[in-house]
């Protein structure tokens, strides 16, 4: 019996006034410029993480590292498309901004919950420190999302995030790749980074159960050292869930992450969906494009499920 082929998953990321899509061998960024035109750039996908694709956990760490690098490049390019040539930001300057952001978020989501959770665990006997830490981290995360979602520019990014999800859902459901067809789908997606972040928080609670916290320094150091392991385990959970979303138990377990995406996605306009589709079409091979057109001509209209898979 022939081995069943792996599903063709596509991923992406919202950027400034556009969407980045990653295909099997290329990645593209499409943005809407001030004059109303769509500018698209196409690049080859780095292949170094491919050598680890059959090693559980390790493949998650390498894929995440590769995705972060591509996301940084996509964000830099999209930001510069919104500026005059003489005001564009060099990659090195953007890199320092990312370093500062990493330091800030590490303190906010890693150090503060770890130390506060440890103190709460010592103060209240009925509350284990790792549970207090996980609960506090989740509260900070949700509060942060609620706060930034009030910013106009961030709301625009969240709309493009919704456009990315709808476009990938349209492709995976075999409908015609048009803004009108994609608009019928939900903005929720099981492979979304928001869902991944929530999974990381849950997995972290389980892992930290087995980690002693004799001192504040040991607590913080263990959180830093265990980041790759937690990220790799979370990747495997999301990967398994994406393959089994037809199972009721998986749908229930993934529901909190899908609900949380209501904070990080917004309903996009048809113009924003047009940008996302342009980005996806850029990374589709000729064979995949032909497959899309063929399926779109034969598949009857469907009512999309509320948790279609990105």
N, C-alpha and C positions, 0 to 999 in steps of 0.2 A: 504494500500500500504506500502510495506516495505521501511524503511528509507534507502536512498542511503549511502553506506559505505564511510567513509573518505578515500581519496587516500593515499596510502602508500608512504609518502615522506621520503627520506633519505637525510641527510646533511653530510657535511664533512669539512675538512680543510687541506690545504697543510702544511706539516711540513718539516724538514730538510731531504732531500733524501727520502721522502715518503708522505703518505696520511693517515689522520685519517678519519674514517667513523663512523657515529652514526646511529644505528638501533633503533628498537622499544624497546628493552630491554638490548642491549649490545652496546659497542663501541669498535672499534679496531684501531690499528695503524700498518701499514705495512711500512717497510723501506728497501731500497736496501743497503746491507752492502758492504764493500770494496772488499770482495771476490766474489761478484756477487750474493750471495744468498739473499733471501727475508726473513726478520725476522718479525714475526707478534705477537702482544700481544692483548689479548681480556679481556675486563673488563665489569662489570655490569654498566648500566646507573643509575645514582642517580634518585630516584623517587620522590623527594620532590616537584618538580615543577608540577607534575601530578595533585596534589590536586587543582591547580588553572587553569587547562586547559579550564574550561568553563567560566572563568571570563575575559571578554575582557580587554585589556591593561595590567592588572595584569599578565596574562599568558605570555605576551611578555616580561615583566621585569624579571620574574622568569626564563623563558626559556633562555633569554640572559645571565643572571647570571650563570646559569648552564652550558651553552655553553662555556662561558669564562673560567670557572674552568676546564672543560674537555680539552679545547684547550691548556691551560697552562700545564696540565699534559702530553698531547700528545707531545707538543713541547719539554718539558724536557726529556721525554723518547727518542724521536728521536735524540736529540742532543747527548745524552749519548751513543747511538748505534754507533756513528761515532768516539768515543774516546776509548782509552785503558781503562781497568777497573780502573787502578790507577789514571786516570786523569778525571774521570767522575764527573760532577757537581752535588752536592746535591740539593734537591728540595728547601731547605731554601735559598741557595745562588741564585738560579734561581729566587726565589720569590722576593728578593731584587732588582734584575735586572728589574723585571716586575714593581715593585713600582716606580723605577726611570723612567722607560719608560712611565708609566701612568702620572707622574708629568710633563714630557717633552711634551707629546702629549696634555695634558690638557692646558698647556700654549700656545702651538702652534695653536691648533684648537679651543680653547674655550676663553681663556682670551684675547689674542691679537686681534682676530677679533671683540670681544665684545667691547673692549675699542676703537679700531680704528674706528669701525662702528659708535659708539656713537659720536665720534669727527667729523666724516664726516657728520653725520646727523645734527649736530649743525652748521657746517660750510656752508653746501649747503642746502638751504631750499627745493629744488626740489628732494632731495634724502633722503627718510626716513632712520633713523638709522638702523632699522632691515633689510632693503634690502641691505644697504651697508655692514652690517655685514655678511649677508648670501653670498653675492657675493665675499667678501674678503676671507671668509672661503673656498669657492669652489675653488678659485684661488690657495690658499695655498695647498689645498688637491691635486689638479691636479699637481702642481709644485713638491710637495713631491713625488708623484708616479713616475713622469718623472725622478726625480733625482735618486731614489733608484733602478729604473728599469735598470740603467746603471751598477749596481754592479753585478758581475758574480754570486755570491751565491744567490742573490735575483732573478736573472733570472731563476736559477734552481728551486727555490721555485715556481715561477710563472708558470713554465712548469708543475710542479706537481699539481698546482692549475687547470690548463687546463685539466690534466688527471683526476682529481676528477670530474669536470663538465661533461666530455665526458662519463665517466663510469656511472654516475648516469643517464645521458640522455639515454644511452644504456639500462639500466635496466627499466626505465620508459617507453621506447618505445617498450619493449618486444622483443629485439633482443638478440642473443646469446652473452654471456659475454666473449668476446675474445678481445685482443688488436686490431685486425684488424677491428672488427665490431664497437667497440667504437670509433676508429679513424675517422669514417665517420661523427661523430657528431660535432657540433660547440662547442667552448669553452665558449660561453655565456650561462648564466643561471639566470633565474629571481629571484631565492632565494639566490643568491650569496651575500656574505657580502659586496662586493663593491656596489652592487645595494642597499643594506640596508643602507649603509653610505650616499649615495646620497639622498635616501628617507628621512633620518634623517635630512639632511641639508634643504630640502624643507619644511618638517613639522615644523622644528624649526623656519623658517621665518614666517610661519602662526601663530605659538603659540606666538612668541615674539611680534607680532603686538599688542597683548592685554596686554603687560607687560610694565608698566611705568619705565623709566630710569632716575630718578631724580639725581642720583649720580653714580660715577664710581663703588663704592663699591656695591651699590644696583644692578647695571647691572651685575657684575660678580657673585654676590650671586644668583640672579635669574636664571642665566644660569646653575649653579651647581644644584640648587634645582629642576629645571624643567627637568633634564636629564631623570629620570625614566618615566615621562609623555611622553616626546618626543619619547623615545625608545619604549614605549608601543604602542603609536599611529602608529609609523613607522612599527612595527611588524604586526599590523592589516592591514595596507595598503599592505605590501608584501604578507601576507597570503591571502588576498582577490584577489590580482593580480595573484597569483599562481593558484588559482582555476578558473580564468576567462581568461587565456591567449589565449583562442580560440576566444575571442571577439576582434574585430579590434581596438576599442577605448583603450582597456587595452594594447594591443601591442604597440600602438603609445605612450601612457603615460610611458611605461616601457623602451622604446627605448633608452633614454639618459643613463640610468643605464647599459644597455647592451653594449652600445658603450664604456662607461667608463671601462668596463671589458677588453677592448683591451689593457689597460695599466697594468692590474693585472693578466692577463693570457697569456700564450704562447703556441704554438703548442707543445704537448709532443711527445716523442718518443714511440715506441711500448714497450720498456722496462719499461718506466715510467707508461704507461697504465697497464702493467702487475702488477705493485705494487699496483695501485689504485684498480684494480679488486680483488686482493688478500685481500685487506682491506674490500671491500664491501662484498665479499663472506663470510668473517669471521663473519659478523653481520647478514647475512640472515639466517632465520630459515630454517629447513628442508622443510617445506611447501613452503616457498618462493623460495628456490632453485629449487624445483620440478616444481613450476610454471614458473620459468625462462626457464628451459629446455623445458617444454611443449610448451610455447609460441614461443620460438626460432625455434622450429621444424615446426610450423604452420604459423607463420607470414611471409608474403612475404617481400623481401628487400624493404626498404623505403628510400626516400631521405629526410633527417632530415630537419625540419624547422630551420631557423637561430636563433630562440629564444626558444629552448626547455627548459622546467622548471627545479633547484638543491636545 
